[in-house]
Amino acid sequence: MPAASRPSLRHLASLIAILAVAAFLLLVPTAAPMTRAASVIVLSIALWATGWLPQWLTALVFFTLCTVAGVAETETIFAGFASAATWLVFSGLVIGAAIQHTGLGTDIARRVGPRLTTSYPGAVAGVVALGVSMAFVMPSGMGRIVLMVPILSTLADHLGYGEGRPGRTGLILGGMMGTFLPTYAILPANVPNNVLMGASEAVLGAPPTYSAYLWLHFPVLGLLKALLLIGVMLRLYPDRASGPPCQDEAAASLARPARRLALLLVLAVALWVSDAWHGISPAWIGLAAALVCLFPGSGLMPTKPLASLNMESLFYVAGIVSLGALAYHSGLGERVAHVLLAALPLAGAGDGTTFGLLGGLAMALGTFLTLPGVPAVLTPLAPEIAAITGWSPEAVTMSQVVGFSTILLPYQAPPLVVGLLAARLSLRTGARVCLIMAALSLVLLWPLDYLWWQLLGRI
């Protein structure tokens, strides 16, 4: 067997773990449903976190084990394929391929490039600011990621940061992280925020308002985190400008297919921005735009359009969403939350300690449930936690944002993994930035956020 095709020790270890879980599920069918669900969830999270198997393959392992062993109902196991997030990924893949095929990404890069100045720090600050600003007009983190990646890639080429240069990674990763990490401070900008809004309305009787949420979270978790991200990207990926982009090319007119695609995207963004008015999910808006791109004769895609798409991220997102559904419906997420809650010394603790413990609880659950599962599990417990801590249920609910906005590893947030795969960046690269940002957030941003809450009189 050629050396390149031999399984590595990591692959063998992964196979042994998969076989062990399969044997448990098939040979001990009388085990408690929660225990059976836990075995598959822990295995999947371990494989996603370590990256020992491709992300899409781990998702297929999850689906196979759950279906063969009957771990849950079919609707729960395959909930990811019915999720709006999965279809938003598909539409994003199509739109991204259309941007590349029509040359629209290159045209946008030619026009944006001169505005980012000729300095590398200015370019990094510019793409991070662009990512944050997009969150105010596009309500979907997944949609922003899949729309930005092809533009960021061509922008890096246009500015002279070719393959292998640290500046290329700094620009692409900075833009992706900029439209994701700080945007948990903007209410409709990411899925966990929307889950929190819906759960708050169900449990507390009223959802948080846009302005109150923004004023409480954005100054520290949004603005300061964006500035911190710029510093981290410049430190990790130092580079120098390669010279000014060509000014003549910036004035060139768009080709006809690129103009049609630009018009389509303007319409899609307008519908995304106004989703609170018309009530149509961003996923279905994106899917409609994808259908226009895929329609024969549109000229927006290659002759065989599906062959040009990288479908790995689609299976990954479906798998991670289904895992969250399994954790929730099996009761495992609530059980873990109660165990962690019982272990925390919340009774009689000071406000500062309570702030850190509640944020840590949400952050810890995010590693197990993935981020959208955190508010789904913790928000119903808010009155119980409020009775223990003496805080208001609203303050307890808002403390989740501090935790689930502190991401430890990319697998917790499907849009980040989708962006990394689309940009051909390793998950290890994304994990490095996430861990550094998490550590700096714990040391710098959490204490500042606590002081900000006190200044506002929220605790």
Contacts in CASP RR format, 6 or more apart in sequence:
PFRMAT RR
TARGET T0000
AUTHOR 0000-0000-0000
METHOD contacts of the structure
MODEL  1
MPAASRPSLRHLASLIAILAVAAFLLLVPTAAPMTRAASVIVLSIALWAT
GWLPQWLTALVFFTLCTVAGVAETETIFAGFASAATWLVFSGLVIGAAIQ
HTGLGTDIARRVGPRLTTSYPGAVAGVVALGVSMAFVMPSGMGRIVLMVP
ILSTLADHLGYGEGRPGRTGLILGGMMGTFLPTYAILPANVPNNVLMGAS
EAVLGAPPTYSAYLWLHFPVLGLLKALLLIGVMLRLYPDRASGPPCQDEA
AASLARPARRLALLLVLAVALWVSDAWHGISPAWIGLAAALVCLFPGSGL
MPTKPLASLNMESLFYVAGIVSLGALAYHSGLGERVAHVLLAALPLAGAG
DGTTFGLLGGLAMALGTFLTLPGVPAVLTPLAPEIAAITGWSPEAVTMSQ
VVGFSTILLPYQAPPLVVGLLAARLSLRTGARVCLIMAALSLVLLWPLDY
LWWQLLGRI
7 15 0 8 1.000
10 50 0 8 1.000
10 52 0 8 1.000
11 52 0 8 1.000
11 53 0 8 1.000
13 52 0 8 1.000
14 47 0 8 1.000
14 52 0 8 1.000
14 53 0 8 1.000
17 43 0 8 1.000
17 46 0 8 1.000
17 47 0 8 1.000
18 43 0 8 1.000
18 61 0 8 1.000
18 65 0 8 1.000
21 39 0 8 1.000
21 40 0 8 1.000
21 43 0 8 1.000
21 65 0 8 1.000
22 65 0 8 1.000
22 68 0 8 1.000
22 69 0 8 1.000
24 31 0 8 1.000
24 36 0 8 1.000
24 39 0 8 1.000
25 36 0 8 1.000
25 39 0 8 1.000
25 40 0 8 1.000
25 65 0 8 1.000
25 68 0 8 1.000
25 69 0 8 1.000
25 70 0 8 1.000
25 71 0 8 1.000
26 68 0 8 1.000
26 69 0 8 1.000
29 69 0 8 1.000
33 71 0 8 1.000
33 72 0 8 1.000
33 330 0 8 1.000
34 330 0 8 1.000
34 331 0 8 1.000
34 332 0 8 1.000
34 335 0 8 1.000
36 69 0 8 1.000
36 71 0 8 1.000
37 71 0 8 1.000
37 72 0 8 1.000
37 326 0 8 1.000
37 327 0 8 1.000
37 330 0 8 1.000
37 332 0 8 1.000
38 330 0 8 1.000
38 332 0 8 1.000
40 62 0 8 1.000
40 65 0 8 1.000
40 66 0 8 1.000
40 71 0 8 1.000
40 326 0 8 1.000
41 323 0 8 1.000
41 326 0 8 1.000
41 327 0 8 1.000
41 332 0 8 1.000
41 368 0 8 1.000
43 61 0 8 1.000
43 65 0 8 1.000
44 58 0 8 1.000
44 59 0 8 1.000
44 61 0 8 1.000
44 62 0 8 1.000
44 319 0 8 1.000
44 323 0 8 1.000
45 323 0 8 1.000
45 367 0 8 1.000
45 368 0 8 1.000
45 411 0 8 1.000
47 53 0 8 1.000
47 58 0 8 1.000
47 61 0 8 1.000
48 55 0 8 1.000
48 58 0 8 1.000
48 320 0 8 1.000
48 411 0 8 1.000
49 367 0 8 1.000
49 409 0 8 1.000
49 411 0 8 1.000
51 58 0 8 1.000
51 427 0 8 1.000
53 61 0 8 1.000
54 312 0 8 1.000
55 312 0 8 1.000
55 313 0 8 1.000
55 315 0 8 1.000
55 316 0 8 1.000
55 411 0 8 1.000
55 417 0 8 1.000
55 421 0 8 1.000
55 427 0 8 1.000
56 311 0 8 1.000
56 312 0 8 1.000
56 313 0 8 1.000
56 315 0 8 1.000
56 316 0 8 1.000
58 316 0 8 1.000
59 315 0 8 1.000
59 316 0 8 1.000
59 318 0 8 1.000
59 319 0 8 1.000
59 320 0 8 1.000
60 315 0 8 1.000
62 319 0 8 1.000
62 322 0 8 1.000
62 323 0 8 1.000
63 77 0 8 1.000
63 78 0 8 1.000
63 319 0 8 1.000
63 322 0 8 1.000
65 71 0 8 1.000
66 72 0 8 1.000
66 77 0 8 1.000
66 322 0 8 1.000
66 326 0 8 1.000
67 74 0 8 1.000
67 77 0 8 1.000
70 77 0 8 1.000
71 77 0 8 1.000
71 326 0 8 1.000
72 326 0 8 1.000
72 329 0 8 1.000
72 330 0 8 1.000
73 329 0 8 1.000
75 82 0 8 1.000
76 322 0 8 1.000
76 325 0 8 1.000
76 326 0 8 1.000
76 329 0 8 1.000
77 322 0 8 1.000
77 326 0 8 1.000
78 318 0 8 1.000
78 322 0 8 1.000
79 321 0 8 1.000
79 322 0 8 1.000
79 325 0 8 1.000
80 86 0 8 1.000
80 317 0 8 1.000
80 318 0 8 1.000
80 319 0 8 1.000
80 321 0 8 1.000
80 322 0 8 1.000
80 325 0 8 1.000
81 318 0 8 1.000
81 322 0 8 1.000
83 317 0 8 1.000
83 318 0 8 1.000
83 321 0 8 1.000
84 281 0 8 1.000
84 282 0 8 1.000
84 283 0 8 1.000
84 284 0 8 1.000
85 142 0 8 1.000
85 191 0 8 1.000
85 283 0 8 1.000
85 317 0 8 1.000
85 321 0 8 1.000
85 414 0 8 1.000
86 314 0 8 1.000
86 317 0 8 1.000
86 318 0 8 1.000
86 321 0 8 1.000
87 283 0 8 1.000
87 284 0 8 1.000
87 287 0 8 1.000
88 140 0 8 1.000
88 142 0 8 1.000
88 143 0 8 1.000
88 146 0 8 1.000
88 282 0 8 1.000
88 283 0 8 1.000
88 286 0 8 1.000
88 287 0 8 1.000
89 142 0 8 1.000
89 146 0 8 1.000
89 313 0 8 1.000
89 314 0 8 1.000
89 317 0 8 1.000
89 414 0 8 1.000
89 418 0 8 1.000
90 287 0 8 1.000
90 290 0 8 1.000
90 314 0 8 1.000
91 146 0 8 1.000
91 283 0 8 1.000
91 286 0 8 1.000
91 287 0 8 1.000
91 289 0 8 1.000
91 290 0 8 1.000
92 142 0 8 1.000
92 143 0 8 1.000
92 146 0 8 1.000
92 147 0 8 1.000
92 286 0 8 1.000
92 290 0 8 1.000
93 146 0 8 1.000
93 309 0 8 1.000
93 310 0 8 1.000
93 311 0 8 1.000
93 313 0 8 1.000
93 314 0 8 1.000
93 422 0 8 1.000
94 289 0 8 1.000
94 290 0 8 1.000
94 293 0 8 1.000
94 294 0 8 1.000
94 301 0 8 1.000
94 305 0 8 1.000
94 309 0 8 1.000
95 146 0 8 1.000
95 147 0 8 1.000
95 265 0 8 1.000
95 268 0 8 1.000
95 286 0 8 1.000
95 289 0 8 1.000
95 290 0 8 1.000
95 293 0 8 1.000
96 146 0 8 1.000
96 147 0 8 1.000
96 149 0 8 1.000
96 150 0 8 1.000
96 422 0 8 1.000
97 293 0 8 1.000
97 301 0 8 1.000
97 302 0 8 1.000
97 305 0 8 1.000
97 308 0 8 1.000
97 309 0 8 1.000
98 104 0 8 1.000
98 261 0 8 1.000
98 293 0 8 1.000
98 300 0 8 1.000
98 301 0 8 1.000
99 105 0 8 1.000
99 147 0 8 1.000
99 150 0 8 1.000
99 151 0 8 1.000
99 261 0 8 1.000
100 150 0 8 1.000
100 154 0 8 1.000
101 257 0 8 1.000
101 300 0 8 1.000
101 301 0 8 1.000
101 302 0 8 1.000
101 308 0 8 1.000
102 255 0 8 1.000
102 257 0 8 1.000
102 258 0 8 1.000
102 260 0 8 1.000
102 261 0 8 1.000
102 299 0 8 1.000
102 300 0 8 1.000
103 154 0 8 1.000
103 255 0 8 1.000
103 257 0 8 1.000
103 258 0 8 1.000
104 254 0 8 1.000
104 258 0 8 1.000
104 261 0 8 1.000
104 262 0 8 1.000
104 265 0 8 1.000
105 150 0 8 1.000
105 151 0 8 1.000
105 154 0 8 1.000
106 154 0 8 1.000
106 157 0 8 1.000
106 158 0 8 1.000
107 252 0 8 1.000
107 254 0 8 1.000
107 258 0 8 1.000
108 151 0 8 1.000
108 154 0 8 1.000
108 155 0 8 1.000
109 151 0 8 1.000
109 154 0 8 1.000
109 155 0 8 1.000
109 157 0 8 1.000
109 158 0 8 1.000
109 159 0 8 1.000
110 158 0 8 1.000
110 245 0 8 1.000
110 246 0 8 1.000
110 249 0 8 1.000
110 250 0 8 1.000
110 252 0 8 1.000
111 250 0 8 1.000
112 130 0 8 1.000
112 151 0 8 1.000
112 155 0 8 1.000
113 123 0 8 1.000
113 155 0 8 1.000
113 158 0 8 1.000
113 159 0 8 1.000
113 245 0 8 1.000
113 250 0 8 1.000
114 244 0 8 1.000
114 245 0 8 1.000
114 247 0 8 1.000
114 250 0 8 1.000
116 122 0 8 1.000
116 123 0 8 1.000
116 126 0 8 1.000
116 127 0 8 1.000
116 155 0 8 1.000
116 159 0 8 1.000
117 123 0 8 1.000
118 241 0 8 1.000
118 243 0 8 1.000
118 244 0 8 1.000
118 245 0 8 1.000
119 241 0 8 1.000
120 167 0 8 1.000
120 234 0 8 1.000
120 238 0 8 1.000
120 239 0 8 1.000
120 240 0 8 1.000
120 241 0 8 1.000
121 230 0 8 1.000
121 234 0 8 1.000
123 159 0 8 1.000
123 171 0 8 1.000
123 241 0 8 1.000
124 170 0 8 1.000
124 171 0 8 1.000
124 174 0 8 1.000
124 230 0 8 1.000
124 233 0 8 1.000
124 234 0 8 1.000
125 230 0 8 1.000
127 152 0 8 1.000
127 155 0 8 1.000
127 171 0 8 1.000
127 174 0 8 1.000
127 175 0 8 1.000
127 178 0 8 1.000
128 174 0 8 1.000
128 175 0 8 1.000
128 177 0 8 1.000
128 178 0 8 1.000
128 226 0 8 1.000
128 229 0 8 1.000
128 230 0 8 1.000
128 233 0 8 1.000
129 226 0 8 1.000
130 148 0 8 1.000
130 175 0 8 1.000
130 179 0 8 1.000
131 144 0 8 1.000
131 148 0 8 1.000
131 175 0 8 1.000
131 178 0 8 1.000
131 179 0 8 1.000
131 183 0 8 1.000
132 178 0 8 1.000
132 179 0 8 1.000
132 182 0 8 1.000
132 183 0 8 1.000
132 222 0 8 1.000
132 226 0 8 1.000
134 144 0 8 1.000
134 148 0 8 1.000
134 179 0 8 1.000
135 141 0 8 1.000
135 144 0 8 1.000
135 179 0 8 1.000
135 182 0 8 1.000
135 183 0 8 1.000
135 186 0 8 1.000
135 189 0 8 1.000
136 186 0 8 1.000
136 189 0 8 1.000
137 269 0 8 1.000
137 272 0 8 1.000
137 273 0 8 1.000
138 144 0 8 1.000
138 147 0 8 1.000
138 189 0 8 1.000
138 269 0 8 1.000
138 272 0 8 1.000
138 273 0 8 1.000
138 282 0 8 1.000
139 188 0 8 1.000
139 189 0 8 1.000
139 272 0 8 1.000
139 273 0 8 1.000
139 275 0 8 1.000
139 282 0 8 1.000
140 272 0 8 1.000
140 282 0 8 1.000
140 283 0 8 1.000
141 179 0 8 1.000
141 180 0 8 1.000
141 183 0 8 1.000
141 189 0 8 1.000
141 190 0 8 1.000
141 191 0 8 1.000
141 415 0 8 1.000
142 191 0 8 1.000
142 317 0 8 1.000
142 414 0 8 1.000
142 415 0 8 1.000
142 418 0 8 1.000
143 282 0 8 1.000
143 286 0 8 1.000
143 415 0 8 1.000
144 179 0 8 1.000
144 180 0 8 1.000
144 415 0 8 1.000
145 176 0 8 1.000
145 179 0 8 1.000
145 180 0 8 1.000
145 415 0 8 1.000
145 416 0 8 1.000
145 418 0 8 1.000
145 419 0 8 1.000
145 422 0 8 1.000
146 418 0 8 1.000
146 419 0 8 1.000
146 422 0 8 1.000
147 265 0 8 1.000
148 175 0 8 1.000
148 176 0 8 1.000
148 179 0 8 1.000
149 172 0 8 1.000
149 176 0 8 1.000
149 419 0 8 1.000
149 422 0 8 1.000
149 423 0 8 1.000
150 422 0 8 1.000
152 171 0 8 1.000
152 172 0 8 1.000
152 175 0 8 1.000
152 176 0 8 1.000
152 423 0 8 1.000
153 172 0 8 1.000
153 423 0 8 1.000
155 171 0 8 1.000
156 162 0 8 1.000
156 167 0 8 1.000
156 168 0 8 1.000
156 171 0 8 1.000
156 172 0 8 1.000
158 245 0 8 1.000
159 171 0 8 1.000
159 241 0 8 1.000
159 242 0 8 1.000
159 245 0 8 1.000
160 242 0 8 1.000
160 243 0 8 1.000
160 245 0 8 1.000
161 167 0 8 1.000
161 168 0 8 1.000
161 171 0 8 1.000
161 239 0 8 1.000
161 242 0 8 1.000
162 168 0 8 1.000
165 239 0 8 1.000
166 236 0 8 1.000
166 237 0 8 1.000
166 238 0 8 1.000
166 239 0 8 1.000
167 237 0 8 1.000
167 238 0 8 1.000
167 239 0 8 1.000
169 237 0 8 1.000
169 425 0 8 1.000
169 429 0 8 1.000
170 233 0 8 1.000
170 236 0 8 1.000
170 237 0 8 1.000
170 239 0 8 1.000
172 423 0 8 1.000
172 425 0 8 1.000
173 233 0 8 1.000
173 237 0 8 1.000
173 423 0 8 1.000
173 425 0 8 1.000
173 429 0 8 1.000
173 430 0 8 1.000
173 433 0 8 1.000
174 229 0 8 1.000
174 233 0 8 1.000
176 416 0 8 1.000
176 419 0 8 1.000
176 420 0 8 1.000
176 423 0 8 1.000
177 229 0 8 1.000
177 233 0 8 1.000
177 416 0 8 1.000
177 433 0 8 1.000
177 437 0 8 1.000
178 226 0 8 1.000
178 229 0 8 1.000
180 190 0 8 1.000
180 413 0 8 1.000
180 415 0 8 1.000
180 416 0 8 1.000
181 225 0 8 1.000
181 226 0 8 1.000
181 229 0 8 1.000
181 405 0 8 1.000
181 407 0 8 1.000
181 437 0 8 1.000
182 221 0 8 1.000
182 222 0 8 1.000
182 223 0 8 1.000
182 225 0 8 1.000
182 226 0 8 1.000
182 229 0 8 1.000
183 189 0 8 1.000
183 190 0 8 1.000
183 222 0 8 1.000
184 190 0 8 1.000
184 192 0 8 1.000
184 193 0 8 1.000
184 217 0 8 1.000
184 221 0 8 1.000
184 222 0 8 1.000
184 401 0 8 1.000
184 404 0 8 1.000
184 405 0 8 1.000
185 213 0 8 1.000
185 214 0 8 1.000
185 217 0 8 1.000
185 218 0 8 1.000
185 220 0 8 1.000
185 221 0 8 1.000
185 222 0 8 1.000
185 225 0 8 1.000
185 401 0 8 1.000
185 405 0 8 1.000
186 193 0 8 1.000
186 213 0 8 1.000
186 214 0 8 1.000
186 218 0 8 1.000
186 222 0 8 1.000
187 193 0 8 1.000
187 197 0 8 1.000
187 208 0 8 1.000
187 210 0 8 1.000
187 213 0 8 1.000
187 214 0 8 1.000
188 194 0 8 1.000
188 197 0 8 1.000
188 210 0 8 1.000
188 276 0 8 1.000
190 371 0 8 1.000
190 415 0 8 1.000
191 371 0 8 1.000
191 372 0 8 1.000
192 371 0 8 1.000
192 372 0 8 1.000
192 373 0 8 1.000
192 374 0 8 1.000
192 375 0 8 1.000
192 404 0 8 1.000
193 213 0 8 1.000
193 401 0 8 1.000
195 372 0 8 1.000
195 373 0 8 1.000
195 375 0 8 1.000
195 376 0 8 1.000
196 208 0 8 1.000
196 375 0 8 1.000
196 379 0 8 1.000
196 397 0 8 1.000
196 400 0 8 1.000
196 401 0 8 1.000
197 207 0 8 1.000
197 208 0 8 1.000
198 207 0 8 1.000
199 375 0 8 1.000
199 376 0 8 1.000
199 379 0 8 1.000
199 380 0 8 1.000
200 206 0 8 1.000
200 207 0 8 1.000
200 208 0 8 1.000
200 379 0 8 1.000
200 394 0 8 1.000
200 397 0 8 1.000
201 207 0 8 1.000
202 379 0 8 1.000
203 379 0 8 1.000
203 380 0 8 1.000
203 382 0 8 1.000
203 383 0 8 1.000
203 393 0 8 1.000
203 397 0 8 1.000
204 382 0 8 1.000
204 393 0 8 1.000
204 394 0 8 1.000
204 397 0 8 1.000
208 394 0 8 1.000
208 397 0 8 1.000
208 398 0 8 1.000
213 398 0 8 1.000
215 456 0 8 1.000
216 398 0 8 1.000
216 452 0 8 1.000
216 453 0 8 1.000
216 456 0 8 1.000
216 458 0 8 1.000
217 398 0 8 1.000
217 401 0 8 1.000
217 405 0 8 1.000
219 452 0 8 1.000
220 445 0 8 1.000
220 448 0 8 1.000
220 449 0 8 1.000
220 452 0 8 1.000
221 401 0 8 1.000
221 402 0 8 1.000
221 405 0 8 1.000
221 445 0 8 1.000
221 449 0 8 1.000
224 445 0 8 1.000
224 448 0 8 1.000
225 405 0 8 1.000
225 437 0 8 1.000
225 441 0 8 1.000
225 445 0 8 1.000
228 437 0 8 1.000
228 440 0 8 1.000
228 441 0 8 1.000
228 444 0 8 1.000
228 445 0 8 1.000
229 437 0 8 1.000
232 433 0 8 1.000
232 436 0 8 1.000
232 437 0 8 1.000
232 440 0 8 1.000
233 433 0 8 1.000
236 432 0 8 1.000
236 433 0 8 1.000
236 436 0 8 1.000
254 262 0 8 1.000
257 299 0 8 1.000
257 300 0 8 1.000
260 298 0 8 1.000
260 299 0 8 1.000
260 300 0 8 1.000
261 293 0 8 1.000
261 300 0 8 1.000
264 289 0 8 1.000
264 292 0 8 1.000
264 293 0 8 1.000
264 300 0 8 1.000
265 289 0 8 1.000
267 289 0 8 1.000
268 285 0 8 1.000
268 286 0 8 1.000
268 288 0 8 1.000
268 289 0 8 1.000
271 278 0 8 1.000
271 280 0 8 1.000
271 285 0 8 1.000
272 282 0 8 1.000
272 285 0 8 1.000
275 281 0 8 1.000
275 282 0 8 1.000
275 285 0 8 1.000
292 298 0 8 1.000
292 300 0 8 1.000
293 300 0 8 1.000
293 301 0 8 1.000
293 305 0 8 1.000
294 301 0 8 1.000
294 305 0 8 1.000
301 308 0 8 1.000
302 308 0 8 1.000
310 421 0 8 1.000
310 422 0 8 1.000
312 421 0 8 1.000
313 417 0 8 1.000
313 418 0 8 1.000
313 419 0 8 1.000
313 421 0 8 1.000
313 422 0 8 1.000
316 414 0 8 1.000
316 417 0 8 1.000
316 418 0 8 1.000
316 421 0 8 1.000
317 414 0 8 1.000
317 417 0 8 1.000
317 418 0 8 1.000
320 370 0 8 1.000
320 411 0 8 1.000
320 414 0 8 1.000
321 372 0 8 1.000
321 414 0 8 1.000
323 370 0 8 1.000
324 369 0 8 1.000
324 370 0 8 1.000
324 372 0 8 1.000
324 373 0 8 1.000
326 332 0 8 1.000
327 333 0 8 1.000
327 368 0 8 1.000
327 369 0 8 1.000
327 373 0 8 1.000
328 334 0 8 1.000
328 369 0 8 1.000
328 373 0 8 1.000
328 376 0 8 1.000
328 377 0 8 1.000
333 365 0 8 1.000
333 368 0 8 1.000
333 369 0 8 1.000
333 377 0 8 1.000
334 377 0 8 1.000
334 380 0 8 1.000
334 381 0 8 1.000
336 365 0 8 1.000
336 368 0 8 1.000
336 369 0 8 1.000
337 361 0 8 1.000
337 365 0 8 1.000
337 377 0 8 1.000
337 378 0 8 1.000
337 381 0 8 1.000
338 381 0 8 1.000
340 361 0 8 1.000
340 364 0 8 1.000
340 365 0 8 1.000
341 361 0 8 1.000
341 381 0 8 1.000
341 384 0 8 1.000
341 385 0 8 1.000
344 357 0 8 1.000
344 361 0 8 1.000
345 353 0 8 1.000
345 357 0 8 1.000
346 354 0 8 1.000
346 357 0 8 1.000
346 358 0 8 1.000
346 385 0 8 1.000
346 388 0 8 1.000
346 389 0 8 1.000
347 388 0 8 1.000
347 389 0 8 1.000
348 389 0 8 1.000
349 357 0 8 1.000
349 389 0 8 1.000
351 450 0 8 1.000
351 454 0 8 1.000
351 459 0 8 1.000
352 450 0 8 1.000
352 459 0 8 1.000
354 389 0 8 1.000
354 391 0 8 1.000
354 459 0 8 1.000
355 399 0 8 1.000
355 402 0 8 1.000
355 446 0 8 1.000
355 449 0 8 1.000
355 450 0 8 1.000
355 453 0 8 1.000
355 459 0 8 1.000
356 402 0 8 1.000
356 446 0 8 1.000
356 450 0 8 1.000
358 385 0 8 1.000
358 389 0 8 1.000
358 396 0 8 1.000
358 399 0 8 1.000
358 400 0 8 1.000
358 402 0 8 1.000
359 399 0 8 1.000
359 400 0 8 1.000
359 402 0 8 1.000
359 403 0 8 1.000
359 406 0 8 1.000
359 446 0 8 1.000
360 402 0 8 1.000
360 403 0 8 1.000
361 378 0 8 1.000
361 403 0 8 1.000
362 374 0 8 1.000
362 378 0 8 1.000
362 399 0 8 1.000
362 400 0 8 1.000
362 401 0 8 1.000
362 402 0 8 1.000
362 403 0 8 1.000
362 404 0 8 1.000
363 403 0 8 1.000
363 404 0 8 1.000
363 406 0 8 1.000
363 408 0 8 1.000
363 438 0 8 1.000
365 373 0 8 1.000
365 374 0 8 1.000
365 377 0 8 1.000
365 378 0 8 1.000
366 373 0 8 1.000
366 374 0 8 1.000
366 403 0 8 1.000
366 404 0 8 1.000
366 412 0 8 1.000
367 408 0 8 1.000
367 409 0 8 1.000
367 412 0 8 1.000
369 376 0 8 1.000
369 377 0 8 1.000
370 411 0 8 1.000
370 412 0 8 1.000
370 413 0 8 1.000
370 414 0 8 1.000
371 404 0 8 1.000
371 407 0 8 1.000
371 412 0 8 1.000
371 413 0 8 1.000
374 400 0 8 1.000
374 403 0 8 1.000
374 404 0 8 1.000
375 397 0 8 1.000
375 400 0 8 1.000
375 404 0 8 1.000
378 397 0 8 1.000
378 400 0 8 1.000
379 397 0 8 1.000
379 400 0 8 1.000
382 393 0 8 1.000
382 396 0 8 1.000
382 397 0 8 1.000
383 393 0 8 1.000
385 391 0 8 1.000
385 396 0 8 1.000
386 392 0 8 1.000
386 393 0 8 1.000
386 395 0 8 1.000
386 396 0 8 1.000
389 396 0 8 1.000
391 399 0 8 1.000
391 459 0 8 1.000
395 453 0 8 1.000
395 458 0 8 1.000
395 459 0 8 1.000
398 458 0 8 1.000
402 446 0 8 1.000
402 449 0 8 1.000
405 441 0 8 1.000
406 437 0 8 1.000
406 438 0 8 1.000
406 441 0 8 1.000
406 442 0 8 1.000
406 446 0 8 1.000
407 413 0 8 1.000
407 416 0 8 1.000
407 434 0 8 1.000
407 437 0 8 1.000
407 438 0 8 1.000
408 434 0 8 1.000
408 435 0 8 1.000
408 438 0 8 1.000
409 431 0 8 1.000
409 434 0 8 1.000
409 435 0 8 1.000
410 416 0 8 1.000
410 417 0 8 1.000
410 420 0 8 1.000
410 427 0 8 1.000
410 430 0 8 1.000
410 431 0 8 1.000
410 434 0 8 1.000
411 417 0 8 1.000
411 427 0 8 1.000
416 430 0 8 1.000
416 434 0 8 1.000
417 427 0 8 1.000
419 425 0 8 1.000
420 426 0 8 1.000
420 427 0 8 1.000
420 429 0 8 1.000
420 430 0 8 1.000
450 459 0 8 1.000
453 459 0 8 1.000
END
